[in-house]
């Protein structure tokens, strides 16, 4: 957990001065130091450093990738699993025409991804809309925390797919049921992290609010919200991870257009290359979502 | 003697796992208008507790606290507090931190331009106009503490409460800020109650030094009147015998009468 995000950086440690130090003899004027001389490094040298830095990062990644592909090729040899080359050719074909429509069950991978993202977006958005304010209230009011904590602890570990039948029963349609599963699985991290963030707002800040006699609204906008924001973003990041994880499974069960359904459909067609492509696609999209949120979170770190 | 702030027969006890802990017992302190009073004592003697009671952050278990003739029922903008760890909001710039206080006190009666002018004036008072648009993590510890002082002063409080404001700073910065505070207080004529554990600081700044006994059940042990003329000059005081005598009296209290075994 990112509890450390809010803790204060201490610039000066509390080192007690010796009692006999002649503090009084110290001239209190600030001393004007000459401005530090900026070192001009030649351009080539500077680039060299950057290239070296890049290589330090890139070489292990490249090694890992190559090793992975080699291992994959070895495993694929002599089994039903398609190898990297075959999959690559197939991927070029699939991504060459991502937005075709040939009937309800045969659409381009672009549509599949967008449909899945749409479901995740709606379910996740609704979860944020309800989970974050709820988290704030649970963090702020002890009574509410006591009320909800057994329910949250009970329901949180339930596998998301267990909620699917309930969704199908209530909504009587596959698409809302899938969105419901996303909603229910991504709401917990948001509630829990937001509530934890509210509880961990440093007492110092609340004391400031008290001595300045700030209104509830100002306390919320100037202190609580900014202080909780990093925790909230952690919750959102966890939630979107779970949501993207669950969507594939949910769509396998509910059908329609979507990356999960596509996987199942291609399994029925015994088109294993496409399944592998889908796995990579899911991985890459999930990675991009995570990175986007990390980028957002970094903007709100006050350190 | 006219009492501007007064603490009368105040007791403070906290509930702990092992029953109640009496922090302060029968404390009586009074401060005149425009007076600079310091509370000094060993750590854990409850001096910060007493200050927090005057700030209204803590309610006494029994006894009465008054400020300008009114009972202190809670925190209020008539008492500006400077905390030891500056307590600036890290997501606001220095100016915004001060503005938050200014807006709260004068927002109902003054225009935005006036509020901004007050904010800048307060920063100017602590010589930080240049850092107005910086975030707290972009400035030094001493500067942060000065913003804290500016924030407290910007509210034009009746009393300025300082809780070991320079405790976390190095000796040089501390000396510098003490001189600044001395100048500011001379300029504004503020009534000040300050908690410290630095004997030199106490003698240099205060009109009276309230020395607290060790806790638990700490109380006022003795009061030293610092009858040194103002304005005071750090370097001149070093050669002043009365300064050394006063310093000696505080040290004697702390290290002979109230010496506590080394922690």
Interface residues (C-beta under 8 A of the other chain):
Chain A: X8 X9 X10 X11 X12 X13 X14 X15 X17 X19 X21 X22 X23 X24 X25 X26 X27 X28 X29 X30 X204 X205 X207 X208 X210 X211 X212 X213 X214 X218 X222 X223 X226 X300 X302 X303
Chain B: X55 X56 X57 X74 X75 X76 X77 X79 X80 X81 X83 X85 X87 X89 X90 X91 X92 X100 X101 X104 X135 X137 X140 X141 X142 X144 X155 X167 X168 X169 X170 X171 X172 X173 X174 X175 X176 X178 X179 X199 X200 X204 X234 X235 X237 X238
